[in-house]
């Protein structure tokens, strides 16, 4: 499956202590995908592909 119109996101590093749920950032998938079916996420130098399936489920895979 080809990745088209993917965007690369760089998220801030997680804090050592768990953030209480009420303080966690919240992202709406419509804002995250912006009309695309895939996004590329950069995490500590590793790249991941987040896909939105036709059943509206999310699949995260490490890019090789």
Residue pairs with C-beta under 8 A, 6 or more apart in sequence:
3 38
3 40
3 49
4 36
4 37
4 38
5 35
5 36
5 38
6 36
6 38
6 39
6 40
6 49
7 34
7 36
7 39
7 40
8 39
8 40
8 41
8 42
8 47
9 32
9 39
9 40
9 41
9 42
10 42
11 41
11 42
11 43
13 44
29 52
29 58
32 39
32 50
33 39
33 52
37 51
37 52
38 49
38 50
38 51
38 52
39 49
39 50
40 47
40 48
40 49
40 50
40 63
41 47
41 48
41 49
41 50
41 60
42 48
46 62
46 63
47 62
47 63
48 60
48 61
48 62
48 63
49 60
49 61
49 63
50 58
50 59
50 60
51 58
51 59
51 60
51 61
52 58
53 59
